[in-house]
Amino acid sequence: MPAADISTTLLQELSVLAINIAHEAGALLMDRPQDLGATTKTSPTDTVTIMDKRSEKMIIESILQARPDDGFLGEEGAERESKSGVRWIVDPLDGTTNYLYNLPGWCVSIGVQAQDHSGEWSTVVGVVYSPTTLRLYSAIRGAGALLNGATIKCNDPVTLSQSLLATGFGYESARRVRQGEVLAALAGEVRDIRRMGAAALDLCHVASGGVDAFFERGLAPWDHAAGALIAREAGAIVSDLYGGPESAIFTFAAGPALTALLRPKLESLAADR
């Protein structure tokens, strides 16, 4: 089903289903076992727990029960081609390190994408649920962004000197050092900087005005699929470092006025290297 042809009714149905599944996954994750069975993936600091895997399994089973022809892509390995023109991009536990340390900055992120006539996928529904704060962020493309059912907007206009930034760090030590250099160069020019540990929530904080901008190098599709739509529907500019689509290389989000000030600064710092 081409993205342009997807009906309002179907979008609403997909949104309700994504919200219900996110709540179910959140309840599962809040029932935290004493032994999380933590192991590592791409580096010694890239952790996965048994709850990441249980959450993804539950989410995929719920999707297939309701929509057996849809495709999906999950952080913990779930993947299937779509037969319906709809696919789900799932981060079953974004912010695993926070979860491991029993900190509140983690969430369930579910994006729903539709395929256009050229075969490209675009996100049409986004849901990010933070069970520890009982905050549910959601958006349908073209219909605005919501926090617990109330409309949200990003902060705009914001000057560079008054901006509160959010960012994240990669798992590789050399990349973290480089990211630290970028932050050191920015620290004297902005209000402050936050590193909270879950990109999907950071994008939602841009959407709701909790921070003024977010940027990070090296995000995967499940990190930004839902949050990027929510931020965009809240009025933020979401892009890569050069104004193109957000990508694995770089993701940026801020209100229009701050984008014009901050993104060129990040470009001058080669923040995508």
Summary of the structure (lengths in Angstrom):
residues: 273
radius of gyration: 17.7
end to end distance: 36.9
largest distance: 52.1
contacts: 960
relative contact order: 0.13
helix: 38%
strand: 25%
